């Protein structure tokens, strides 16, 4: 099979969560352990860091990888979902996994894994660990796929665990209270392994503290000790004044990144304490060049200047609590929003936050979970949000650009898959 044929095979033969949602979720780790044993427990050959959380785990995972790369380590990075190409999920020093490795992995091992009927994520995790072992990485930053306790990444024994925050998402799998969701996330806490909690509240703190106490894991609540003194924007970066580093240039911009930076600085400090060699220069380079070093896309990413167009992968109530104030802070003649969501999110809660004075372009992402644009338009109208519908992100964005004045501001988002479609078709859209 060619690479594209192999990817099509994977999508069709292994349930893919980003396409079908709940039907792709497999509870338990039996398949994961079987795959891990088949490949000779590859994750035991390199050090790991484990990152979970409702929001911010992608930004934190990429930034940790960038800092470690800048420090001279050979770094594996495993994240999900991908935006444009499957290979984004598995990287070594920022370079995506080779197409031929993906082809050979499937061709060489399908006789073993097909009888297991693994999910797409179970199979992809096994592929990532196998690839990192073959590449002889020093350390791999592993992002949890969903939850934590029963996530198939949870077979690793990391040097450090990070949980960014807890918000309502995937409540059908993780629970309908913050405490229940925190319990699932806290399942990645390992015995005697330091754990950094980025944000907490009165519901989640006792859950994390109890799990850490039982596991005798040193726990740090980053929120209790703010490291950031102030933040100012510049043309290319946000400039942070922090207790360890003055004038820290941070390439990832967005209100939500302030909490991420505080979490990351605590995590980096802990890595230094437990023996990782990370210089101040490496920290600065990692924060300033995270997108270049790791290939990260879709975090308050600017694609056009006149009119200004920003896309962001925020996709739930926890994310939009930061995104909406940031949208409202943008100076513009007219605010235009290309918007779509998937059908298993708390859509009404997000719509209740959205600006009522914006012109909306309701779009449908190219995944089966996407809410159709007409249904979204009807729901939005109940919240005083009005606009036109489009069958694709490409058509919606093209129309928004055509109707926009050079002083307008266009935001594209609502779902990671809206951003994925935008990035995949951007060359055609802008021409």
Residue pairs with C-beta under 8 A, 6 or more apart in sequence:
1 9
1 103
1 106
1 107
2 103
3 99
3 100
3 102
3 103
6 102
6 103
6 106
6 107
7 86
7 102
9 106
10 16
10 86
10 106
10 120
10 123
10 124
11 19
11 120
13 114
14 117
14 118
14 119
14 120
14 122
14 123
15 23
15 24
15 26
15 119
15 120
16 24
16 119
16 120
17 24
17 25
17 81
17 119
17 120
17 121
17 145
17 146
18 81
18 367
18 369
18 416
18 417
19 367
19 368
19 369
20 368
20 369
21 342
21 343
21 344
21 369
22 172
22 173
22 344
24 119
24 120
24 121
25 119
25 146
25 173
26 118
26 119
26 122
27 150
28 150
29 150
29 152
29 154
29 155
31 116
31 117
31 118
31 119
31 122
31 152
32 122
32 125
32 126
32 152
32 155
33 155
34 116
35 113
35 116
35 118
35 122
35 123
35 125
35 126
36 42
36 43
36 126
36 129
36 155
38 109
38 112
38 113
38 126
39 126
39 129
39 130
39 133
42 129
42 130
42 132
42 133
42 134
43 129
43 132
43 133
43 140
43 155
43 156
44 157
45 133
45 136
46 76
46 132
46 133
46 136
46 137
46 138
46 139
46 140
47 138
47 139
47 140
47 158
47 159
48 139
48 140
48 141
48 142
48 156
48 157
48 158
48 159
49 64
49 139
49 140
49 141
49 142
49 158
49 159
49 160
49 161
49 162
49 267
49 271
50 142
50 144
50 153
50 154
50 156
50 158
50 160
50 161
50 162
50 188
51 57
51 60
51 61
51 64
51 141
51 142
51 143
51 144
51 161
51 162
51 163
51 164
52 143
52 144
52 147
52 148
52 151
52 161
52 162
52 163
52 164
52 185
52 188
53 60
53 144
53 162
53 163
53 164
53 165
53 166
53 185
53 198
54 164
54 165
54 166
54 167
54 168
54 169
54 181
54 185
54 316
54 318
55 164
55 165
55 167
55 169
55 256
55 314
55 316
55 318
55 319
56 164
56 165
56 198
56 256
56 259
56 260
56 263
57 143
57 144
57 162
57 164
58 79
58 143
58 296
58 299
58 313
59 252
59 256
59 257
59 260
59 296
59 299
60 162
60 164
60 198
60 260
60 263
60 264
60 267
61 77
61 79
61 141
61 142
61 143
62 77
62 79
62 141
62 290
62 294
62 296
63 252
63 260
63 264
63 286
63 287
63 290
64 141
64 162
64 264
64 267
64 268
64 286
65 75
65 77
65 91
65 94
65 141
65 293
65 294
66 94
66 285
66 286
66 287
66 289
66 290
66 293
66 294
67 264
67 268
67 278
67 282
67 283
67 285
67 286
67 287
68 75
68 139
68 141
68 276
68 278
68 282
68 286
69 75
69 93
69 94
69 286
69 293
69 294
70 281
70 282
70 283
70 285
70 286
70 289
70 293
71 276
71 277
71 278
71 279
71 282
71 286
72 277
72 282
73 138
73 139
73 276
74 92
74 93
74 135
74 136
74 137
74 138
74 139
75 92
75 93
75 137
75 138
75 139
75 140
75 141
76 90
76 91
76 92
76 128
76 131
76 132
76 135
76 137
76 139
76 140
76 141
77 90
77 91
77 92
77 94
77 140
77 141
77 294
78 89
78 90
78 91
78 125
78 128
78 132
78 140
78 141
78 142
78 143
78 153
79 88
79 89
79 143
80 89
80 121
80 124
80 143
80 145
81 89
81 416
81 417
81 420
82 88
82 89
82 420
83 297
83 298
83 313
83 416
83 419
83 420
83 423
83 424
84 297
84 420
84 423
84 424
85 96
86 102
87 96
87 97
87 98
87 99
87 102
88 96
88 295
89 97
89 124
89 128
90 96
90 97
90 124
90 127
90 128
90 131
90 132
91 97
91 294
91 295
92 131
92 132
92 135
92 137
93 293
94 292
94 293
94 294
94 295
96 295
97 127
97 128
97 131
101 131
101 134
102 127
105 127
105 130
105 131
113 123
113 126
118 126
119 152
121 145
121 146
121 152
122 152
125 145
125 152
125 153
128 140
128 142
129 140
132 140
139 159
142 153
142 156
142 158
143 153
144 151
144 153
144 154
144 185
144 188
145 151
145 152
145 153
146 170
146 173
146 174
147 170
147 173
147 174
147 181
147 184
147 185
147 187
148 154
148 163
148 184
148 185
148 186
148 187
148 188
149 183
149 184
149 185
149 186
149 187
149 188
150 184
150 187
151 187
151 188
153 188
154 187
154 188
157 190
157 193
158 190
158 193
159 193
159 271
159 274
159 276
160 193
160 194
160 195
160 196
160 267
160 270
160 271
160 274
161 188
161 189
161 190
161 193
161 194
161 195
161 196
161 217
162 195
162 196
162 198
162 263
162 267
163 185
163 186
163 188
163 195
163 196
163 197
163 198
163 208
164 198
164 199
164 259
164 260
164 263
165 198
165 199
165 200
165 259
165 318
166 178
166 181
166 182
166 185
166 199
166 200
166 201
166 204
167 178
167 181
167 316
167 317
167 318
167 319
168 178
168 181
168 316
168 317
168 318
168 346
168 349
169 181
169 316
169 317
169 318
169 345
170 344
171 181
171 346
172 344
173 184
174 180
174 181
174 184
174 185
175 181
175 183
175 184
177 203
178 201
178 203
178 204
179 203
179 204
179 206
179 207
181 204
182 203
182 204
182 207
182 208
183 207
183 211
186 207
186 208
186 211
186 212
187 211
189 195
189 208
189 211
189 212
189 215
189 217
190 215
190 217
191 215
191 216
191 217
192 215
192 216
192 217
192 218
193 215
193 217
194 217
194 218
194 219
194 220
194 270
194 274
195 208
195 212
195 217
195 218
195 219
195 220
196 220
196 222
196 263
196 266
196 267
196 270
197 205
197 208
197 219
197 220
197 221
197 222
197 223
198 222
198 223
198 259
198 260
198 262
198 263
199 222
199 223
199 259
199 263
200 208
200 221
200 223
205 221
208 219
208 221
209 219
211 217
212 218
212 219
220 266
220 270
222 262
222 263
222 266
223 259
223 262
225 266
226 262
227 242
227 243
227 244
227 261
227 262
227 265
227 266
228 240
228 241
228 242
228 258
228 261
228 262
228 265
229 240
229 241
229 242
229 243
230 240
230 241
231 238
231 239
231 240
231 241
231 258
232 238
232 239
233 239
233 253
234 249
236 249
236 251
237 249
237 250
237 251
237 253
237 288
238 249
238 250
238 253
238 257
239 247
239 248
239 249
239 250
240 247
240 248
240 250
240 261
241 247
241 248
242 248
242 261
242 265
244 265
244 269
244 280
245 265
245 280
245 283
245 284
248 261
248 283
248 284
248 287
249 284
249 287
249 288
250 257
250 261
250 287
250 288
251 287
251 288
251 289
251 290
251 291
252 260
252 287
252 290
252 291
252 296
252 299
252 300
253 299
253 300
254 299
254 300
254 312
254 322
254 323
254 326
255 322
255 323
255 325
255 326
256 314
256 319
256 322
256 323
257 299
257 300
261 287
264 287
268 278
268 283
271 278
272 278
285 293
286 293
290 296
291 297
297 419
297 423
298 311
298 312
298 313
298 416
298 419
298 420
298 423
299 312
299 313
300 310
300 312
300 326
301 310
301 311
301 312
302 308
302 309
302 310
303 309
303 310
303 311
303 422
303 426
303 430
304 401
304 410
304 430
306 406
307 332
307 336
307 401
307 404
307 405
307 406
307 407
307 408
307 409
307 410
308 330
308 332
308 408
308 409
308 410
309 397
309 401
309 409
309 410
309 411
309 412
310 330
310 409
310 410
310 411
310 412
311 411
311 412
311 413
311 418
311 419
311 422
311 423
312 319
312 323
312 411
312 412
312 413
312 419
313 413
313 415
313 416
313 419
314 320
314 322
314 323
314 413
315 341
315 342
315 345
315 413
315 414
315 415
315 416
316 345
316 346
316 350
317 346
317 349
317 350
317 353
320 350
320 353
320 354
321 353
323 413
324 353
324 354
324 355
327 335
327 337
327 355
327 409
327 411
328 355
330 409
331 409
332 407
332 408
332 409
333 405
333 407
333 408
334 359
334 404
334 405
334 408
334 409
335 355
335 357
335 358
335 359
335 408
335 409
335 411
336 358
336 359
336 360
336 361
336 400
336 403
336 404
336 408
336 409
336 410
336 411
337 354
337 355
337 358
337 359
337 360
337 361
337 387
337 410
337 411
337 412
337 413
338 361
338 363
338 393
338 396
338 397
338 400
338 410
338 411
338 412
338 413
338 418
338 422
339 354
339 360
339 361
339 362
339 363
339 376
339 380
339 387
339 412
339 413
339 414
339 418
340 362
340 363
340 364
340 365
340 370
340 371
340 373
340 376
340 393
340 396
340 414
340 415
340 417
340 418
341 347
341 350
341 370
341 371
341 376
341 414
341 415
341 418
342 365
342 367
342 369
342 370
342 371
342 415
342 417
343 369
343 370
343 371
344 369
345 415
347 371
347 376
347 379
348 379
348 382
348 383
350 414
351 379
351 380
351 382
351 383
351 385
352 383
354 380
354 383
354 385
356 383
356 384
356 385
358 385
358 387
359 387
359 400
359 403
360 377
360 380
360 385
360 386
360 387
360 388
361 387
361 388
361 390
361 396
361 397
361 399
361 400
362 373
362 374
362 376
362 377
362 380
362 387
362 388
362 389
362 390
362 396
363 373
363 389
363 390
363 391
363 392
363 393
363 395
363 396
363 397
363 418
363 421
364 370
364 371
364 372
364 373
364 376
364 390
364 391
364 392
364 393
365 393
365 415
365 417
365 418
365 420
365 421
366 392
366 393
366 417
366 421
367 417
369 417
370 415
370 417
373 389
373 390
373 391
373 396
374 389
376 389
377 387
377 388
377 389
380 386
380 387
388 399
390 396
390 399
392 421
393 412
393 418
393 421
393 422
393 425
394 421
394 422
394 425
394 428
394 429
397 410
397 412
397 422
397 429
398 429
400 410
401 410
401 429
401 430
404 410
412 418
412 419
412 422
413 419
422 429
